[in-house]
Amino acid sequence: MRNLFAFIYRFRAFLLFVLLEALCIFLIVRYNTYQGAAMFNSANTYVGRVLEFQSGVTDYFRLASVNSTLAQENAVLRQQLMSYRQDAEADSTDQLDTTFFAATDSAKSEPFILHAGRVINNSIRRTNNYLTLAAGSLDGVKPGMGVISPNGAVGRVKTVSKHYATVTSLLHSQMLISAKIKKDNTFGTIKWTGGDYRTALLDYIPLHVKPEPGDTVVTSGFNTVFPEGIMIGTISEVERELDKSFYTIRVQLSVDFAQLSFVYVVENPRRPEQDSLETEAGIIPHE
């Protein structure tokens, strides 16, 4: 305390000057309209900048929460869009000129349910790659469900705990996805053989078909994992080898696995019924 008084006494002249300057400014602003308005506008400008900076900092730390909310909203919208497309495709059969078709509500596809999940771990440079999602059984996720992103197919759920799930990535040597060339509905199988994480192979396309670079490849719907029509990629190269009965087709994947942030886990409400029937009939389901 003594040092404080010593400091004030030492700089008493300067402190008195500052105090008188402040008093003069107050009196000028208080009793002069023009100076008061100028001071008020300047103060508002600086206060506004401070508040803007404060808001930016607050919003930055809220980004995770905002992204999670947006992902959930997108899941609902994407689910409604898929349902609309499936209903439209089912309704289009009304145009068939046959007396053997009866249009009923049961003819329409059961809508898929999407669960948003954040990617918290991901690998792309191994032979067998996996993802980890911050979504588990409490969020409705179960083993075997398909996983998609806004850009296309990602993989299939492998294991699940209460709050997390591991996903077998499309970039896995044992991961097969039933696919088709969109323009003519010729179906084959997508398989990643390693190397470039943006390229996979489309197998079992017969030689009488005419695939071309640029053709779109989507999921076939011949399984209970992925809905029909989910984007996989575009054909980048077509090779016809003399000693093979099928083309060698390379596909540029639509999903950039190095930049995955949020994905959607696809729940098919009718999957248990279809799987049970196919197992009973001795049919091996498509991947």
N, C-alpha and C positions, 0 to 999 in steps of 0.2 A: 504493500500500500504506500509505503514511504517513497518507493521508486516511482510510483505513478504520480504522486504529488510533485516529485522532483522533475519528472518529465513535463508535466503541465506548466510548472513554474518556468522551466527552461525555455519552452516554446510558447509562452503566454502571449507574446505579441502576434505570432503567426496564427494561433488558435483564435485570438480575438478578431483578427482580420477575416478569417474564414467565417466566423460567426456573424460578423457585420455584413459580409458579402451575401450570406444566405438570407439574412434579414432583409437586405435591399432587394434581392431577387423576389422574395415573397411579397414585399410591398408593391413592387412594380407589377408583378403578375396579378396581385389581388385587386389593385385599383386602376389598372389599365386594360381595357377590353381587348385591344389588338394583341398585346404581349400575352395576355391570359389565354386567348384562343390559340396562339402559336405554341405556347407551352403545353396546353392541353393536347393538341394534335401530335406534338412530338412525343409526349409521354405515352399516348395511345399507341403510337407506332412501335416504340420500344417494348412496351408491355405486350403488344400483339406478337412481336417476334419471340419474346421469351415464352409466351403461352404456346406458340406454334412449335417451338423447339421441345417444350415439355410434352406436348401432345404426340410429337413424333417419337420421342423416347418411350412413352407409354404404349403407343401402338406397336412399336417394334417388339416389346416384350409380350405383347398379346397376340403375335402372329401365329404361334403354335395353336392357340385356342381358336383363332379365327379360321385357320386352315382346316382344323378338324371339323368345325361346324360346316364349312363350305363343302367338305368331302361328304359329309352325311347328307346334306341337301342335294348334292350332285347324284348320290346313290339313289335317292328317292326319284329324282327326275329321270335318271337313266333307266331305272326299273319301269317307270311309266312309259317311257319311249319304247322299250323292248316289248312291253305288253301290247302297246298300240300296233307295233309292226307285226307281231304274231297274230293278233286279231285280224289285221288287214289281210294277211296272207291266208288265214282260214276263211275269211269272208269271200276272198277271190274265187274260191271253189264253187260259189253259187253260180258262176258263169258257165260251168261245165254243162254241156248239152247231153244229159243222161238222166234217165228216170230212176237210176239206182242210187243216186246221191240224195241224202236228206240232211238239210242244214239244221243243226241243233247247237245249243250252247256248248254241249260236251265236245263238239268238233273243234272248238277253239283251244289253242294251246294254253296250258297253265302258265301264268306269268311267273317269271323267276324273281327271287328276292335277293337284293344286293345289300351287303354289309360293308361299310367303309372301314378301311384299316390303314394305319400308317406303317410304312416300311422302316424298321429300325436296324436292320442288318441285311446285307446283300453281297453276293459274290458273283463275279462274271468271268474270272480268269482260270477257274478250275475245270477239271473234266466233268465233275458233278457239282452243279451250283445250286444254292438254296437261298431263300429269303426268310426273314423273321418279321412277323407282323405284330403290332401292338393291338391285337384283337384276338379274343379267345372264345371259349365255350360260353362265357357269360354274355358275349355279344352275338351268339347264334352261330358261331363258326364250328364246323365239324370236319373231321378227316375226310378226304376225297372230294371236297368241294372245289370247283374251278375258281381261278383267280384271274381277273382281267384288270386292265387299266383303261383310261380314256382313249388310248391309242391301239389297244388290241389285247390278245391273249398273253398271259404271263406265266401261268403254271397251275399246280394243283396242291391243295393243302395236304400235308403229310402227317403232322402230329399237332395236337392242341392241348393247351393247359387252360386254366381259368381266364388268364389275361393275355396269353400270347399264342401264336401259331407259327409253325414252320411250313414253308412252301417249297415243293420241288419245282425249281425253275424250268422254264422251257429250255434253258441252257443246261440240260442234264442229259447224260448219255442214254439213260433209260426212259426218258420222257417222250412219249409219242402222242400226237394230237391228230385226230381225224379231221381232215380238211378237204376243201374242194376249190376248184377254179370257178370263180363266180360267174364268168360269162357263159359257161356251158354245163355247170354243175357236175363236172367230172371229179370224183373224189379220190383222194390218196391219203398219205400220211406225212405229217411234218416231223422231222427229226433233226436235232442239232448234233453235228459230228465233231464239235470242238473248233478251236481256232478263233475266227472272227465272231464276236458275240452279236454282230448285226446280220449274220447270214446263216440260213438253215437249208436243209434239203427237203424237197417234196418228192416222195417216192410213190411208185406204183401207178404212174400215169401212163396208160397204154399208148402204143405208137400210132394208132389211128386218130388220136386226138391231135389238135394243132395248137399247142400252147405257144404263147409269144411273150417276149420280154415286155413288162408293163402290165400284164394281166394280174388282176387282184385275186389273192388267195384268202379265204375266210374259213371259219369253222363249219363243219358239215352239219352239225346237229345230230349225228349218228351216235350219240352217247348221252349220258345223264350228267355230264360234267359241265360242258359249255353250251350256251344257247346257239342256235344256228345264226350264221352271218356275222360273228365276231371277227373283226379284222385280224389277220396274221401278218400279211406283208404283200409284196408285189414280186412277181417273177423277174429276176435280174439276168438269168442265163439259162438257155435250154441246149442240152447236148444229146445227140442221138448216136449211141454207140452200137456198132454192128453186132456185137456178141451179146446184147441185152434185149430183153423183151419190153423194157420200159425206158422212158426218158430219164436222163439225169438233169434234174431241175434245181437250180439254186434260187432261193427266195430271200429278198431283202426284208428283214423283219421290221414291222412298223413300230414296235416298242423299243425304245432306247433303254436297255436294262441298266445302264450306268447312271441314269438320272431318275430312277423310280422314287417317288416320294409317297404318294397315296395310291392305293389300289382298292378294288372291290371284290369281295368274296361272293361267289354266286351260289345261291341255295335253290335247288330244284325240289319243290314240295312233292313231286311225284316220283322222285328217284327211287325211294325204297320199293315202291310197287313195281317199277320197271325192272330193277335189279333182281328182285325176288322172282319175277316171272321168267326172266332170261336164265337165271341160275337153275330154276326148276326144269326149263327146257333144254339145259345143257349148252346154252349159247354163251360164247365168250364175248363179253361186251367190248365195244370199241373203246380205245383210250381217248 
